[in-house]
Amino acid sequence: MTFDGDPGPVSASLRARLAPDGILRAGINLSNFLLVSARAADGAPVGVSPDMAKAIADRLGVALRLVPYASPALLADAAGRDEWDIGLIGAEPQRAETIAFTAAYAQIEATYLVPAGSPLTTIDAVDAPGIRIAVTGGTAYGLWLDRNIRRAELVHTATMDETFADFRDRGLDALAGLRMRLLDDAKQLPGAHLLDGRFMAVQQAIGIPRRSDGLTEEAVAWLGRFVAAATASGFVADRIRHHGVTGLSVA
């Protein structure tokens, strides 16, 4: 399915803001396996996020260059370095200080994995004195936990693989993460299981670096209309089905 929605006219100033050299540079988070679900023969990212970026570039009438990052934290940190024009990343208040976001086009549940025999049976029970939670720093759900966990201890690591190893090897009480990733992690730990429900849902959106050029609001408004059209027309749902992704839903 191709995108056939109408986000509105493309002005010269809009094109100059989003693709100043005639190329839209789209920041892509490689660690989100639901949004980047495969690689092309040349190593290029394949998935829902690259498809969204391609549809935006096509609507703008410009070429597309995918700019990959190993983690969402690295992508967000690059907002002020003129490395990308749009970033496909989870919207989050801390990131919003430097990135202007659209509404979400997709969402992903975040929950906890607990080891066999754990006394923890509910999401709320995890935030308690003496509980240690393994979490990948700089992720949208990790930043949410930084703001909202009051009594438990957060144990941060840099990557999801490191976080899982920390949880397993140090005997931590809970592993925070995206539901589908945790389901795979649970297969490696007999008796480990996910708690019912979620502590938050990551809102996958499109962002642009905040600048004092007077064009940020126009660009975000146009991208917001693109997102609204992409969700309403079924384009996002079609891309999720096309890539065979489970655990990702239309926002």
C-alpha positions in Angstrom: 0.0 0.0 0.0 1.3 3.4 -0.9 0.5 6.5 1.1 -2.3 8.5 -0.6 -3.4 10.8 2.2 -3.2 14.6 2.0 -1.2 16.4 4.7 -1.6 19.6 2.8 0.5 21.7 0.4 4.3 21.6 0.5 5.6 25.2 0.6 9.1 26.2 -0.3 9.8 27.1 3.3 8.6 23.7 4.5 10.8 21.8 2.0 13.7 24.0 2.9 13.3 23.2 6.6 12.9 19.5 6.2 15.2 18.8 3.3 17.4 21.9 2.8 19.7 20.1 0.3 16.9 18.2 -1.5 17.5 15.2 0.7 15.4 14.2 3.8 17.7 12.8 6.4 15.6 10.5 8.6 17.1 9.3 12.0 16.2 5.7 12.6 16.5 3.8 15.9 18.0 0.4 15.0 17.4 -1.1 18.5 13.6 -1.0 18.1 13.1 -4.3 16.4 9.3 -3.7 16.0 9.9 -0.6 13.9 13.1 -1.8 12.2 12.4 -5.5 11.6 14.9 -6.5 9.0 17.8 -5.3 6.9 18.1 -5.1 3.1 20.9 -6.8 1.2 22.9 -3.6 1.4 22.3 -3.4 5.1 19.8 -0.6 5.0 17.1 -0.7 7.7 13.7 -2.2 6.7 10.5 -1.8 8.6 7.6 0.5 9.6 9.8 3.5 10.5 11.8 3.5 7.2 8.5 3.1 5.3 7.1 6.2 7.1 10.2 8.1 6.3 10.0 7.1 2.6 6.3 8.2 2.4 7.2 11.6 3.9 10.1 12.1 1.4 7.9 11.1 -1.5 5.2 13.6 -0.4 7.8 16.3 -0.1 9.2 15.4 -3.5 12.8 14.9 -2.2 15.3 12.0 -1.9 15.6 10.0 1.3 18.7 9.2 3.3 18.3 7.0 6.4 20.6 7.9 9.3 20.8 4.9 11.6 21.5 5.0 15.3 22.3 2.1 17.6 19.9 3.4 20.3 17.2 6.0 20.8 19.4 7.9 23.2 22.0 8.4 20.6 19.4 9.5 18.1 18.0 12.0 20.6 21.4 13.3 21.6 22.1 14.1 17.9 19.2 16.5 17.7 21.4 19.5 18.1 24.2 18.4 15.8 22.4 18.7 12.4 22.7 15.0 11.7 19.1 14.4 10.8 16.0 16.4 9.7 13.3 14.1 11.1 13.7 11.5 13.8 11.4 8.5 14.2 11.6 7.9 17.9 9.4 7.6 21.0 8.0 10.9 22.1 9.0 11.7 25.7 9.0 14.9 27.8 12.8 15.0 28.3 13.4 14.6 24.6 10.8 17.2 23.9 13.1 19.9 25.3 15.2 19.6 22.1 12.8 17.8 19.7 9.4 19.0 18.6 7.1 15.9 18.2 4.0 15.1 16.3 1.2 12.9 17.8 2.1 9.2 17.9 1.5 7.0 14.8 2.1 3.7 16.8 2.5 2.6 20.3 4.3 -0.3 22.1 3.5 -1.6 25.6 6.3 -1.7 28.2 6.0 -4.0 31.2 8.2 -6.1 33.5 9.7 -9.6 33.4 10.2 -11.3 36.7 12.2 -14.5 37.5 10.7 -17.8 38.5 9.3 -17.8 42.0 9.1 -14.0 42.2 6.8 -12.6 44.9 5.9 -9.8 42.5 2.5 -10.3 40.9 1.4 -6.9 39.8 2.9 -3.8 38.1 2.3 -1.6 41.1 4.1 -4.0 43.4 7.4 -3.5 41.6 7.9 0.0 42.9 8.8 -1.0 46.5 11.8 -0.6 48.8 14.5 -3.2 48.2 13.3 -4.0 44.6 16.0 -3.7 41.9 14.8 -3.1 38.3 17.0 -3.6 35.3 16.4 -1.0 32.6 18.1 0.2 29.5 19.1 3.9 30.0 17.9 6.5 27.5 14.9 4.5 26.2 11.4 6.1 26.3 10.3 3.6 28.9 13.5 4.0 30.9 13.1 7.8 31.0 9.5 7.3 32.2 10.7 5.0 35.0 13.3 7.7 35.9 10.5 10.1 36.5 8.0 7.8 38.1 9.7 5.2 40.2 9.8 6.4 43.8 10.9 3.5 46.0 12.5 0.8 43.9 16.1 1.1 42.6 16.7 1.4 38.9 19.8 -0.4 37.6 20.8 1.2 34.2 22.8 -0.3 31.4 23.5 0.9 27.9 21.8 -1.7 25.7 18.9 -4.2 25.9 21.3 -7.1 25.7 23.4 -5.8 28.5 20.2 -5.1 30.6 19.1 -8.7 30.1 22.5 -10.0 31.1 22.5 -7.8 34.2 19.0 -9.0 35.2 20.0 -12.6 34.8 23.5 -12.6 36.2 23.0 -10.2 39.2 19.6 -11.7 40.2 17.7 -8.5 39.9 14.0 -8.5 40.8 12.5 -7.2 37.6 13.5 -6.5 34.0 11.7 -3.5 32.3 11.3 -3.5 28.6 9.0 -3.7 25.6 6.6 -6.6 25.8 7.7 -8.4 22.7 11.3 -8.3 23.6 10.6 -9.5 27.1 8.6 -12.5 25.7 11.8 -13.5 23.8 13.9 -12.9 26.9 11.6 -15.1 29.0 12.3 -18.1 26.8 15.9 -18.0 28.0 15.0 -18.2 31.7 12.8 -21.2 32.8 9.9 -20.0 34.9 10.4 -16.3 34.2 7.2 -14.6 33.2 5.7 -11.2 32.3 3.5 -9.3 34.7 0.0 -8.6 33.4 -0.7 -5.1 32.1 1.8 -2.4 31.4 3.5 0.5 33.2 3.4 2.7 30.1 3.0 2.6 26.3 5.8 4.1 24.2 4.4 6.6 21.8 6.2 6.3 18.5 6.2 9.7 16.8 8.0 11.9 14.3 10.2 14.7 15.6 12.3 17.5 14.3 15.1 19.4 16.1 13.9 22.5 17.8 15.4 25.6 16.2 14.8 29.4 16.5 14.3 29.7 12.7 10.5 30.3 12.8 9.9 27.2 10.7 9.6 24.5 13.4 5.9 25.1 14.0 5.1 24.9 10.3 7.1 21.7 9.8 5.6 20.0 12.9 2.1 21.0 11.9 2.6 19.5 8.4 4.2 16.3 9.8 1.3 16.1 12.3 -1.2 16.2 9.4 0.9 13.5 7.7 0.7 11.3 10.8 -3.1 11.8 11.1 -3.6 10.9 7.4 -1.3 7.9 7.7 -3.2 6.5 10.6 -6.7 7.3 9.3 -6.0 6.0 5.8 -4.8 2.6 7.1 -1.2 3.2 5.9 0.4 2.6 9.3 -1.8 -0.6 9.9 -0.9 -1.8 6.4 2.9 -1.4 7.1 2.6 -3.2 10.4 0.9 -6.1 8.6 3.3 -6.0 5.7 6.3 -6.5 8.0 4.6 -9.1 10.1 5.1 -7.2 13.3 3.3 -8.2 16.5 3.3 -6.1 19.6 3.0 -2.8 17.7 -0.4 -1.1 17.4 -1.7 2.0 15.6 -1.9 4.9 18.0 
